[in-house]
């Protein structure tokens, strides 16, 4: 029995010596763990991915060049791109510089701005993250280094853009946000807003407004563009604009902000534009509303097909 215990103690001592020898060698080879390296470029590379050298040893574990441990399976490229895009969006939102002065504000051309049409990029036809060029009025997607808006700013020399969803204005290709009160009139035309006190006084308003071209118009009685035999829709819209309870409801977006129907949201936007007293032009185009009607009715009512308004 004693001899068996002595043999077991000798085996344990030999194992302990081997482990101590291996741990000392590992500590000598990897005495300093490399710090994480981050890239500040918001479009080209992910700022939260760690860069490691091939086959680095960290905390006793081998790290391959692709950043994965031995035995792990690399995720699909699509998942990596989605994660990278999310990180880039978060980074852009927290690192954008804000300036009150921009040397390109004098290039903004309000005469060409028209926010009555669908918010789609004129190049990619995407409705995600769309900006309007405030110099030529065209819609472009994104503002990163590989985006269509960024490319347009370099090729055409147009530098001022507004996000059609957030209403924030940016200078490209510099990438900083412009915080200038002189741009508030553009924001009001893009997304007209009313207070409840203003809504209550609408029926008492007899004042005419003046568009940028010098023409006068009466809010609530503006003309609607006829888009290829859509006069029957225009008649219906003008009639609905005279129904006071309906009008008052849609002039306050908070009344239907939880409604998920695009038709309801777009009709509310059209109502606010028709009754807005600070429009750049004396007419409104119902194009976006017509597209929503055509989609909701499954093309029962179409642009270019005459129909009965009743």
C-alpha positions in Angstrom: 0.0 0.0 0.0 2.8 2.4 0.9 4.6 1.6 -2.4 1.3 2.3 -4.3 0.9 5.7 -2.6 4.5 6.6 -3.3 4.1 5.8 -7.0 0.9 8.0 -7.2 2.7 10.9 -5.5 5.6 10.6 -8.0 3.1 10.7 -10.9 1.3 13.8 -9.5 4.7 15.6 -8.9 5.8 14.9 -12.5 2.5 16.3 -13.9 2.7 19.4 -11.7 6.3 20.0 -12.9 5.2 19.7 -16.6 2.3 22.2 -16.1 4.5 24.7 -14.4 7.1 24.4 -17.2 4.4 25.0 -19.8 2.8 28.0 -18.1 6.2 29.6 -17.6 7.0 29.2 -21.3 3.6 30.6 -22.3 4.1 33.6 -20.0 7.6 34.2 -21.5 6.4 34.0 -25.1 3.3 36.2 -24.6 4.2 38.5 -21.8 2.3 41.5 -23.4 -1.2 41.0 -24.8 -1.7 43.4 -27.8 -4.2 46.2 -27.4 -7.4 46.2 -29.6 -7.0 48.4 -32.7 -9.9 50.4 -34.0 -10.5 52.2 -37.2 -12.3 55.6 -37.3 -13.5 55.2 -40.9 -17.3 55.0 -40.7 -17.9 53.4 -44.1 -14.9 51.3 -45.1 -14.2 49.2 -42.0 -15.9 48.2 -38.8 -14.7 50.3 -35.8 -15.6 47.6 -33.3 -13.7 44.6 -34.8 -10.5 43.6 -33.2 -7.4 43.2 -35.4 -5.0 40.4 -34.5 -2.0 38.9 -36.1 -2.0 35.3 -37.5 -2.0 32.7 -34.7 -1.7 35.0 -31.8 -1.9 33.4 -28.3 -4.1 35.3 -25.9 -4.9 33.9 -22.4 -3.7 30.6 -23.5 -6.0 30.4 -26.6 -5.0 30.5 -30.2 -6.6 33.2 -32.3 -6.6 32.9 -36.1 -6.2 35.8 -38.5 -10.0 36.0 -39.1 -10.5 36.7 -35.4 -12.1 33.3 -34.7 -11.0 30.6 -32.2 -10.1 27.2 -33.3 -13.2 25.1 -33.9 -15.5 28.1 -34.4 -17.4 28.5 -37.7 -17.2 31.8 -39.5 -20.6 33.5 -40.0 -22.0 34.3 -43.4 -20.9 37.4 -45.2 -24.5 38.7 -45.1 -24.6 38.6 -41.3 -21.3 40.4 -41.1 -22.4 43.1 -43.5 -25.6 43.6 -41.5 -23.7 43.9 -38.2 -21.2 46.2 -39.8 -23.9 48.5 -41.1 -25.6 48.6 -37.7 -22.3 49.6 -36.1 -21.7 52.2 -38.8 -25.1 53.8 -38.2 -24.5 54.0 -34.5 -21.1 55.5 -35.0 -22.4 58.1 -37.5 -25.1 59.1 -35.1 -22.6 59.8 -32.2 -19.6 61.2 -34.0 -21.1 63.7 -36.5 -19.7 67.2 -36.1 -22.2 70.0 -35.9 -21.5 73.4 -37.3 -23.5 76.6 -37.4 -21.6 78.0 -40.4 -21.3 76.4 -43.9 -19.7 78.2 -46.9 -22.1 76.4 -49.3 -25.4 77.6 -47.9 -25.6 80.2 -50.7 -25.8 77.4 -53.2 -29.2 76.2 -51.8 -31.9 76.6 -54.5 -35.4 76.6 -53.1 -36.9 77.1 -56.5 -36.1 73.5 -57.5 -37.1 71.8 -54.3 -40.2 69.5 -54.6 -41.0 67.2 -51.7 -44.4 66.0 -53.1 -43.0 62.9 -54.8 -42.1 59.5 -53.4 -38.8 59.4 -51.4 -36.8 57.1 -53.6 -33.1 57.4 -54.6 -32.9 58.5 -58.2 -30.0 56.0 -58.8 -30.7 52.9 -56.7 -34.5 53.4 -56.4 -34.2 52.6 -52.7 -36.4 54.3 -50.1 -33.9 53.7 -47.2 -31.8 56.6 -45.9 -32.7 59.0 -48.7 -31.4 62.6 -48.9 -32.5 65.5 -51.0 -29.8 67.6 -52.7 -30.7 71.2 -51.8 -28.9 72.5 -54.9 -30.6 70.5 -57.7 -33.5 68.9 -55.8 -32.7 65.2 -56.7 -32.9 62.4 -54.2 -29.9 60.2 -53.4 -29.3 57.4 -50.9 -26.9 57.6 -48.0 -24.1 60.0 -47.1 -21.2 57.6 -46.5 -18.1 57.4 -48.7 -19.7 54.7 -51.0 -23.1 56.3 -51.2 -24.8 57.9 -54.2 -25.2 61.2 -52.4 -21.5 61.3 -51.6 -20.6 60.5 -55.2 -23.0 63.3 -56.4 -21.4 65.8 -54.1 -18.0 65.1 -55.8 -19.2 64.9 -59.4 -21.6 67.7 -59.4 -20.1 69.9 -56.7 -23.4 70.0 -54.8 -22.6 70.0 -51.1 -25.9 70.6 -49.0 -28.3 67.6 -48.4 -31.2 67.1 -46.1 -32.3 63.7 -44.7 -36.0 63.3 -45.7 -36.8 61.4 -42.5 -34.9 63.1 -39.8 -34.8 66.6 -41.4 -31.1 67.0 -40.6 -29.0 68.9 -43.0 -25.4 67.8 -43.9 -22.5 69.1 -45.9 -20.9 66.5 -48.2 -18.3 65.3 -48.8 -17.1 66.9 -45.5 -19.8 65.0 -43.6 -20.6 67.6 -40.9 -24.2 68.5 -39.8 -25.3 72.1 -40.5 -27.3 73.7 -37.7 -28.5 77.0 -39.2 -31.9 78.6 -38.6 -32.1 79.8 -42.1 -32.9 76.2 -43.2 -36.0 76.0 -41.0 -38.3 77.1 -43.9 -37.1 74.1 -45.9 -37.9 71.7 -43.0 -41.4 73.2 -42.7 -42.1 72.6 -46.4 -40.8 69.1 -46.2 -42.9 68.3 -43.1 -45.5 71.0 -42.4 -46.6 71.2 -38.8 -49.5 72.8 -37.0 -50.4 73.5 -33.4 -53.9 72.9 -32.1 -54.3 76.6 -31.7 -53.5 77.2 -35.3 -55.9 74.5 -36.4 -58.7 76.1 -34.5 -58.1 79.5 -36.3 -57.9 78.1 -39.8 -61.5 78.8 -40.7 -61.0 82.4 -39.6 -57.9 82.9 -41.8 -58.5 85.1 -44.8 -54.9 85.9 -45.6 -53.3 84.9 -48.9 -49.8 83.5 -49.0 -47.1 84.2 -51.6 -45.0 81.5 -53.3 -41.4 81.9 -54.3 -42.4 82.7 -57.9 -44.5 85.6 -56.7 -47.9 83.9 -57.2 -50.5 84.2 -54.5 -52.5 81.3 -53.1 -55.0 80.7 -50.3 -54.0 77.9 -47.9 -56.5 75.1 -48.2 -57.5 76.2 -51.7 -54.3 75.4 -53.6 -54.3 73.8 -57.0 -53.5 70.1 -57.4 -51.4 68.9 -60.3 -53.2 66.7 -62.8 -51.0 63.7 -63.3 -52.3 62.0 -66.4 -56.1 61.7 -66.0 -56.2 62.0 -62.3 -58.7 64.8 -62.1 -61.3 62.5 -60.5 -58.9 62.0 -57.5 -58.2 65.8 -57.3 -61.9 66.5 -57.0 -62.2 64.0 -54.2 -59.2 65.4 -52.3 -60.5 69.0 -52.6 -63.8 67.9 -51.2 -62.3 66.1 -48.3 -60.2 69.1 -47.5 -63.4 71.1 -46.8 -64.7 68.6 -44.1 -63.6 70.4 -41.0 -63.5 67.5 -38.5 -61.6 65.3 -41.0 -59.2 68.1 -41.8 -58.5 69.0 -38.2 -57.8 65.4 -37.3 -55.2 64.9 -40.1 -53.5 68.3 -39.5 -52.2 66.9 -36.1 -49.9 63.9 -36.8 -50.1 62.8 -33.2 -53.7 61.8 -33.8 -52.7 58.9 -36.1 -49.0 58.4 -35.3 -49.7 54.8 -34.2 -51.5 53.9 -37.4 -49.5 51.5 -39.5 -51.3 52.2 -42.8 -49.1 54.1 -45.3 -52.3 55.5 -46.9 -53.3 57.2 -43.7 -49.8 58.7 -43.1 -49.5 60.0 -46.6 -53.0 61.5 -46.7 -52.1 63.3 -43.5 -49.0 64.7 -45.1 -50.9 65.8 -48.1 -53.5 67.5 -45.9 -50.8 69.4 -44.1 -49.2 70.5 -47.3 -52.5 71.8 -48.8 -53.2 73.9 -45.7 -49.6 75.1 -45.2 -49.1 78.8 -45.5 -45.4 78.8 -46.1 -45.1 76.6 -49.3 -42.5 77.4 -51.9 -45.1 77.0 -54.7 -48.8 77.7 -55.1 -49.8 74.1 -56.0 -49.4 70.7 -54.6 -48.8 67.4 -56.4 -50.7 64.4 -55.0 -48.4 61.9 -56.7 -47.3 60.1 -53.5 -50.9 59.8 -52.4 -52.0 58.4 -55.7 -49.2 55.8 -55.5 -50.5 54.8 -52.0 -54.1 54.6 -53.3 -53.1 52.4 -56.2 -51.2 50.0 -53.9 -54.0 49.9 -51.3 -56.7 49.3 -53.9 -54.6 46.7 -55.7 -54.6 48.9 -58.8 -58.3 49.3 -58.9 -57.6 53.1 -59.1 -54.6 53.8 -61.3 -52.7 56.7 -62.6 -53.6 57.2 -66.3 -57.0 55.5 -66.1 -60.0 57.7 -65.9 -62.6 56.8 -63.2 -65.7 58.1 -61.5 -65.0 60.1 -58.3 -68.2 59.0 -56.7 
